[in-house]
Amino acid sequence: MTCYSQIKLKPFTLAECQDLLEANGISTNPYDLIQCFMVFGGIPYYLNQLDGRYGLPQNIDRLCFAEAAPLRYENDMVFASLFERPERYLQVIEAIAAKKKGLTREQIKAGISFADGGNLSRILKELEESGFIRRYRPLGKKKLGTLYQLCDPFTAFFLTWMQGPVSESDNLWTSIM
């Protein structure tokens, strides 16, 4: 019998992100540090790809929007590596992301195209355990008022900026900034 164990990896905190960037020779001001965290979510692998020769907007363009950007398809690859039938997980994430405060299970169910059959509960649990979403109950609400909210910064950035025709420009982030 094979026994699997899980390792719970958490993203870096803001302070740890700043320490990593400084160790890599990249100095940041508080605004850039927060923006960097909002884009890359404290994931060391992403932060290690920043190049100190460029400013943060240029790095974001280079890593996320350029034609051969190393993170251009990262979201799809992460989901494919973590989950069987990743398209279902992505559908759930996209439904949840549509509303910043989150959605109830019934609202999520209405926003997906596959039949539930108990799969939605498992998918929500796995997304929560993986740190992509959080489950919370707004003040004054009972169990039926539980909301699921997207809490992964890179996934939120990907869905907002990198998916679809918005991301067609190599210098998108630089022009926005």
C-alpha positions as CSV (number, residue, x, y, z in Angstrom):
1,M,0.0,0.0,0.0
2,T,1.4,3.4,-1.0
3,C,1.1,6.1,1.6
4,Y,1.1,9.7,0.4
5,S,1.8,12.7,2.6
6,Q,1.0,16.2,1.9
7,I,3.2,19.2,2.5
8,K,1.4,22.4,3.1
9,L,3.3,25.1,1.4
10,K,2.3,28.7,2.1
11,P,3.3,31.7,-0.1
12,F,5.8,34.1,1.4
13,T,4.6,37.0,3.5
14,L,5.3,40.6,2.3
15,A,8.4,40.8,4.5
16,E,9.7,37.5,3.2
17,C,9.1,38.7,-0.4
18,Q,11.1,41.8,0.3
19,D,13.9,39.8,1.8
20,L,14.0,37.5,-1.2
21,L,14.0,40.4,-3.6
22,E,16.8,42.1,-1.7
23,A,18.8,38.9,-1.6
24,N,18.4,38.8,-5.4
25,G,19.7,42.4,-5.7
26,I,16.3,43.9,-6.4
27,S,15.4,47.0,-4.4
28,T,11.7,47.9,-4.1
29,N,9.7,50.7,-2.6
30,P,6.6,49.9,-0.6
31,Y,4.3,50.5,-3.6
32,D,6.2,48.2,-5.9
33,L,6.5,45.5,-3.2
34,I,2.7,45.5,-2.7
35,Q,2.0,45.5,-6.4
36,C,4.5,42.7,-6.8
37,F,2.7,40.7,-4.1
38,M,-0.6,41.4,-5.7
39,V,0.6,40.0,-9.0
40,F,2.9,37.1,-8.0
41,G,1.2,36.3,-4.7
42,G,4.4,35.6,-2.7
43,I,5.4,32.6,-4.7
44,P,9.2,32.3,-4.6
45,Y,9.4,30.7,-8.0
46,Y,7.8,33.7,-9.6
47,L,9.7,36.2,-7.6
48,N,13.0,34.6,-8.5
49,Q,12.3,35.3,-12.2
50,L,12.3,39.1,-11.6
51,D,15.3,40.8,-13.2
52,G,16.9,43.7,-11.3
53,R,17.8,45.4,-14.6
54,Y,14.1,46.2,-15.2
55,G,11.5,48.0,-13.3
56,L,8.5,46.1,-11.9
57,P,6.1,47.0,-14.8
58,Q,8.7,45.9,-17.4
59,N,9.3,42.6,-15.4
60,I,5.5,42.0,-15.3
61,D,5.4,42.5,-19.1
62,R,8.4,40.3,-19.6
63,L,7.1,37.5,-17.4
64,C,3.4,37.6,-18.1
65,F,2.6,39.4,-21.4
66,A,5.5,39.0,-23.9
67,E,5.0,36.5,-26.6
68,A,7.3,34.0,-25.0
69,A,6.5,35.0,-21.4
70,P,7.4,32.2,-19.0
71,L,4.3,32.7,-16.9
72,R,1.8,33.3,-19.8
73,Y,0.2,29.9,-19.4
74,E,1.2,29.3,-15.8
75,N,-2.3,29.2,-14.4
76,D,-3.4,26.4,-16.8
77,M,-0.2,24.4,-16.1
78,V,-0.6,24.7,-12.4
79,F,-4.2,23.5,-12.5
80,A,-3.3,20.6,-14.8
81,S,-0.5,19.5,-12.5
82,L,-2.6,19.6,-9.4
83,F,-6.0,18.3,-10.4
84,E,-7.5,15.6,-12.5
85,R,-10.0,17.2,-15.0
86,P,-8.5,20.7,-14.4
87,E,-11.1,22.3,-16.6
88,R,-13.7,21.7,-13.9
89,Y,-11.6,23.4,-11.3
90,L,-11.0,26.3,-13.6
91,Q,-14.7,26.7,-14.3
92,V,-15.3,26.8,-10.5
93,I,-12.5,29.4,-10.0
94,E,-13.8,31.5,-12.9
95,A,-17.4,31.4,-11.4
96,I,-16.1,32.4,-8.0
97,A,-13.9,35.1,-9.4
98,A,-16.8,36.8,-11.1
99,K,-17.9,38.3,-7.7
100,K,-15.2,39.8,-5.5
101,K,-17.0,39.1,-2.2
102,G,-17.5,35.5,-3.3
103,L,-20.4,33.2,-4.1
104,T,-22.5,30.7,-2.3
105,R,-22.4,27.0,-3.3
106,E,-25.7,27.4,-5.1
107,Q,-24.4,30.5,-7.1
108,I,-21.3,28.6,-8.1
109,K,-23.4,25.6,-9.2
110,A,-25.4,27.9,-11.4
111,G,-22.2,29.3,-13.0
112,I,-20.7,26.0,-14.1
113,S,-21.6,23.8,-17.0
114,F,-20.9,20.4,-15.7
115,A,-23.4,18.3,-13.6
116,D,-22.6,18.4,-9.9
117,G,-23.2,14.9,-8.8
118,G,-21.2,15.5,-5.6
119,N,-18.2,16.7,-7.6
120,L,-18.6,20.3,-6.6
121,S,-18.2,19.6,-2.9
122,R,-14.9,17.8,-3.6
123,I,-13.7,20.5,-6.0
124,L,-14.4,23.3,-3.5
125,K,-12.7,21.4,-0.7
126,E,-9.6,20.7,-2.9
127,L,-9.4,24.3,-4.1
128,E,-9.7,25.5,-0.5
129,E,-7.0,23.1,0.7
130,S,-4.8,24.2,-2.1
131,G,-5.1,27.9,-1.1
132,F,-6.9,29.1,-4.2
133,I,-10.2,29.9,-2.5
134,R,-11.3,30.5,1.1
135,R,-14.6,29.7,2.7
136,Y,-16.1,32.2,5.1
137,R,-19.4,33.2,6.6
138,P,-20.3,36.9,6.5
139,L,-21.3,38.4,9.8
140,G,-24.8,37.5,10.9
141,K,-25.2,34.7,8.3
142,K,-26.0,31.1,9.1
143,K,-24.3,28.1,7.4
144,L,-26.4,28.6,4.3
145,G,-24.7,32.0,3.9
146,T,-21.2,30.5,3.5
147,L,-19.3,32.2,0.7
148,Y,-16.4,30.9,-1.4
149,Q,-14.0,33.6,-2.4
150,L,-10.9,33.6,-4.7
151,C,-7.9,34.4,-2.5
152,D,-4.9,33.5,-4.7
153,P,-3.4,36.7,-6.0
154,F,-1.7,35.2,-9.2
155,T,-4.9,33.4,-10.2
156,A,-6.9,36.7,-9.7
157,F,-4.3,38.6,-11.8
158,F,-4.3,35.9,-14.4
159,L,-8.1,35.9,-14.8
160,T,-8.3,39.7,-14.8
161,W,-5.4,40.6,-17.0
162,M,-3.7,37.6,-18.7
163,Q,-6.8,35.7,-20.0
164,G,-8.4,36.7,-23.3
165,P,-7.8,39.6,-25.7
166,V,-6.8,42.1,-23.0
167,S,-3.4,40.4,-22.8
168,E,-2.5,40.8,-26.5
169,S,0.0,43.6,-25.9
170,D,3.6,42.8,-25.1
171,N,3.8,46.1,-23.1
172,L,0.4,45.9,-21.5
173,W,1.4,46.5,-17.9
174,T,4.0,49.2,-18.7
175,S,1.3,51.1,-20.7
176,I,-1.2,50.8,-17.8
177,M,1.3,52.1,-15.3
